[in-house]
Every structure is written in structure tokens, then in C-alpha cells.
Amino acid sequence: MKKIIFSGMLSCIGLLSWAQSNTTSTGGDATGSGGSVSYSVGQIDYINGSGSNGSVNQGVQQPFEFYHDVSLHENSIITTSLYPNPTNEDVVLKIESFQDNLSYQLFDINGKLVRQNDIENAETIIEMRALSSGEYHLSISKQQVQIETIKIIKH
């Protein structure tokens, strides 16, 4: 009886350890003038590495999400762009039709105010280095009226 129970437990452990392995739906190798890379699609793990020549997300299926600015009013009074998004460090908020009395508020995914400041130039650097990885929302206001919201992903 003990042998049957022991064999059953070993079978379950074997199935559980197999369940933890990742399954890829596709993948391949790419080669160019700068080197080569192997890639896979269908897995969700990655490690971020950086060096003097740049940074790379090593691993599997890095989601690149590109967000267009979401205007809260049909005829927004400003035209904005924000880059790089997703980011590892700081982001640059560029306002094409810069106006006075603009400010921003940066909120985390829970709605907690993380940072706020006035926008004094057409290009504003928003520091995000010290913030945790996650999703943030940048709210742009003119005289206390919210006019634009941009989603930012911080790795």
C-alpha cells in the first residue's frame, strides 16, 4: 500500500514540474549587420539587462505596447507626444502647441499621486527612474481642468 501511495505522489510531482515549463507557439533566429538574435513567442518571462551600449529585455515575449494619447475632449487644445514609452528611466513630454498655465500629475495604477509639476516649456522631462515598474497615468491640466491623459509603462 505504501508503494502505491509513494508511486502516486511521484507521478503528481512529475506532472506538476512539467506544468511549470513554458510552451512556445513560434520562434526563430534573426540575423543582421549588428548581430543575431534568437526569439520565441508565447512565453511571459523576461529579464532586463543594460550596459554602456543600451538595454535589452532578455527572455521571452516582451510586450511592446504603443499608446496614442487619449484626449478627454474631442477638440483638445493641445497636441502632445511622450517618449520613450515603455521606458526604463525618464520620459519626455512634448507639447506641439505649447500654452501657459499647463501642469501635469503622475498617478500610479492605484490612483495615488506620485508627482506633479507645472509645464513651463514645450518639452518637459518627467523623472521616473526612482519609481517602481508598473503602469502610470500622466494627467495634463490647464487651469485645474484635465485635458489629456497618457498611459505610461515603466519597466
Helices and strands as residue ranges (DSSP letters): H 2-19, E 26-32, E 35-41, E 46-51, E 54-59, E 70-71, E 80-83, E 91-95, E 102-108, E 113-119, E 123-126, E 134-142, E 145-154
